[in-house]
Amino acid sequence: MEREKRQEFSARITQANRSELLVIVYEIVQEELTEALAEFEKQELQKFDISLQNAQKFLNELMGTLNYEYEISYQLLSIYRFVNKIIIEARIKRQDKDIEACIRLLEKLRHAYAEVASKDQAGPMMSNVQKLYSGLTYGKGALSEVSVDVNGGHRGLYA
């Protein structure tokens, strides 16, 4: 994943509540699968494998967060296991078969969770993080993102 995307996801994660975190994880899996397809098109099979491996890590995170007190968790587990099977086959056979279908399937789930997240009024999961106020400034030949630390740099223990 590109550095800019990682920074974007990191910033969003620090400000996200529980349901928004789930949406972000779905987006990361989709991003990694999309990147894997692009690497496959360029015949860069090592990067293809790395992107699929990263997607698997986040997919395993989704599987690990399921609450089996609810019936829907078992159905979601079946979907996650199906996507994981497709990823494993793609890594072993070095082909991109059915990855696009997995991206579309995960997009439907991400959209459903995004609806839930839009109604979730809970605060951010991470409490002792830098408040992120960002804006764009004009640099030499480009726009630059600037963030301001409103806590004055005191996020941890005082010595």
N, C-alpha and C positions, 0 to 999 in steps of 0.2 A: 504494500500500500504506500502511496506517495506520502511524503513528509507533511504536506499541507493538509491532506485528509486526516492523517493521524492527529495533528494539532486541533483540527476542527472537532473530531470526535472526543478528544481529551477535554476540550473546553466545554462541550455539551455534557459530558459525563459528570463533571464537577458541579454542574448546576441542575442536574436531573433528579427527579423523584423516582420512586420505584418503577412505576409503569413507563415512564419516559426512558429509563435505562433499558427496559426490555425492547422498546422500539429501536433504540440505538444499536443494541446487539443484533437485531434483525438486519438493520441497515449495514452493519459491518460484514455480516455473513454474505449479504447480497453483493456488497462492494468487492469482497474477496473473490466470489464466484465470477463476477463480471470481469475482474482483472485476470482471473485464470483463463477465461475465454479469449481475452485479448492476447495473452502470452501464448496460448495455443495457436492462434492465427499467425503469430510471428515465428512459430516453431521454436520458441524458447521453453523447452520442456522442463528444465530445472526450475525456472520461475513459475511455470504452470503448476508444478508439484508443490512449491512453497505456498502459493496462493491457496491451493486446495487444502493444504495442511492447516493454514491459518483459518480457513472457513470451518474446518472440522473442529478446531479448538473452540471457536465461539458457538458452534452448534452443540458441542458437548456441554458448554455452559448453559445453553437453553435447556438441555435435557436435565441437567443437575438442579435447575431451579423449579422444576415442576412440583406442585403440591398434590400428592396422590389422594388427598381427602376428597377431591373433586373428580367426577367421572371424565370430564373433558381432558384431564391430564393424560389419561391413557390414550386418548385419540391423538393428542398432540405428540405424545411419545412415538406413536406409530408413524406419524408424518416425519418427525425428526429422524427416526431410524431409516425410513425410506430415503430421505435426502442423504443421510450418511452413507448408505449403501451405494448410491449413485456416485458419490464422491470417491469412495474406496475403489469402485470399478474404474472410474476415470483415472485415478492415480496408478492402478495396476496395469491397465490396458493402454494407458497414455492416449486417451481419446476424450473428446468433449461431448460424447453422447449424453443427452438428457440433462445436461447442466442448465441449459436455458429453461427447461421445464421446471427445474428446481427453483430457479430465480423467480419465475412467475408464481409458483406456489408460495414461496416465502413472502413475496410481495403482497399477496392476499392476506396472509396472516399479519404482516406488518401493518397493513392498512387497518385491519380490525383492532389491533392493539393501539394504534395511533388514535382511533376514535375513543377508546377507553381512556387513554392518557390525556386527551383534551378535556375530559371531565374530572380528572383526578386533581384535587386541590391540595394534595399533600406537599410538604416542603421538600427541599433537596435531601438526598440520602447522605451526602457528605456535608458535614457541618463546619469543619474547621479548615475551609479552603478559601482561597483568594476570591473575593467578589469580583466578578468579571464585568467590567464596563468597557465596551470596546467601540471603536469608531475608526474611520478611515482618514488617513492624512496623505497628503500628496508628497511623495518622495521624488527623487531625481528619476524621471521617466516611468514611475509606477506609483500605484496606490499602496500604502502600507497600513496594516492593522496595528492599532495601538491599544493596549489594555492598561488600566490604572488600578493600582492596589489601594483600595480605600481603607484597608486595615493598617496601613503604615508599615507593612513588613512584619508585624507581630502575629504570627499564626500559631506558634508553638509555645514552648515554655519560656518564661522570662528568667534570665540569669542575673 
